[in-house]
């Protein structure tokens, strides 16, 4: 996007003013306001176009994004393996506008699986169905995700379907079930989010089917009608769901849980529960995002726990980057401090 300097400057100021307004509201009324503004910015086209063209923002985003190419992400995966961590790789680009773009994303992910098979990093793949055309053509989306899961199966690898906003939870779970039940793929996992009221019932069904599940808090702006508005309620539900999926009956059914959080209180709760139940560290894993709480990642590995790092790559880094700012204020201060130093 070729903007005149004065107009570009006004947009940059607008972006920063929105963040600062959110920070002020967060100071007076709690972090929810800051999160709301950042989640709005993560989907705003004007903000995406502005920040994506801003060289400094791209450099700062490299803390959270491995790079733009498969070569970049394979190098990062191998370096994390050397630190004793598993990885899951994600090709960014959830918003596609044509089926051709969705098919191109499918082909990139197939190439990624080929490279993992060739280079042999300890790495699986995570996929968003919207990137494969979910909001455009559900039938083609199923063909695309099936091709990806089938290629991973050839290589004895796994694919996890990421969860997105509440409007697509049902169809995402339906596609996951169809892959497992109709096509008999046992190498596909799913993600659920503790901020949704419905998730406890979804988890009960996933326990019955012995699913491989990543549990996260949720990173989309949702109305109070479908999601807990208060952090405490989200956290309490997270601990409750963790215990459900680590329970003896769930593990006997074949449930394998990825506890995906950087929250030390929740991590401590998972560790305490697993120790009290006599659950071995290899019967579940902690999952964290690339570039966030690195010292905590290393500490968990040193304690003997399995840790998997979610590593994104690609040119469509903006929505992912801004959602990371929304999740944790320290990430926002990291961004602003780097910005102000320039």
Secondary structure, DSSP 8 states (H G I E B T S, - for coil): ----HHHHHHHHHHHHHHHHHHHHHHHHH-THHHHHHHHHHHH-HHHHHHHHT-HHHHHHHTTTB--SSHHHHHHHHHHHHHTT-EEEEEE------SHHHHHHHHHHHHHHHHHHHHH--SEEEEE-GGGGTTTT-HHHHHHHHHHHHHHHHHTT--EEE----GGGHHHHHHHHHHHHHTS---SEEEEEETTBTTHHHHHHHHHHHT-EEEEE---S---TTTB--SHHHHHHHHHHHHHHHHSHHHHHTT-EEEEE---HHHHHHHHHHHHHTT--GGGEEEEEETTSSHHHHHHHHHTT--EEEEEEESS--HHHHHHHHHH-HHHHHHHHHHHHT-
